[in-house]
Amino acid sequence: MAVAFKPGQVLELAATLEQLVAAGLVRRADANLLAGSPRSREQALKHPLAYLAG
């Protein structure tokens, strides 16, 4: 599997979800639901992986 992100690159939720879908780790329907769901300010400030895990 190729490295999808460069060192020092800021992770964004949409790009992270796309990579997880491409790797077969998240279903497209779940990624669409997460990407389209409103987030609170607290959730929006979380690191994308912390948000997805939480």
N, C-alpha and C positions, 0 to 999 in steps of 0.2 A: 504494500500500500504506500503510495507516495505521500510525502508530507504536504498537507493541505494549507497549513498556516506557517508563516515565517516567524522566526524568533523576534520577540518584541512587538509583534502585530497585536493590535487591540481586537479582541473577539467581540463580534456582534451576534445577537441572537439569531437573526435570519441566516447568516453564513454558517453558524455553528449547526443549526438545524439541517441546512442543506447537506453539509458534510456527513452528519449522522445518518441522514436518509440514504445518501450515496453509498455509505459503508454498510447499509443494511441493519443498522442498530436501532433505527426509529422508523416506524411506518409513516408514509406520506400523510395519511389522514391525521395521525397524531401531531405531526409537525405543523400541518395547516391549522389544527385546532389551537396549538400553543402559540403560533405566530399571530393568529387572529384574535386571541383572547385579550381583553383589556387587562393591564397590569397596574397595580397600585404604584405609588411613587417608591415605596420601599422595595417592591419587587423589581421595578425598573432600574434601581441603583445596584442591584445584585450582579455579580459576575454571571454571565450566561450559563455556565455549567452549574453554578450554585442554584440558579433559578430552576433549571431543568431537573436537578436532583431533588429539589425541595418540594 
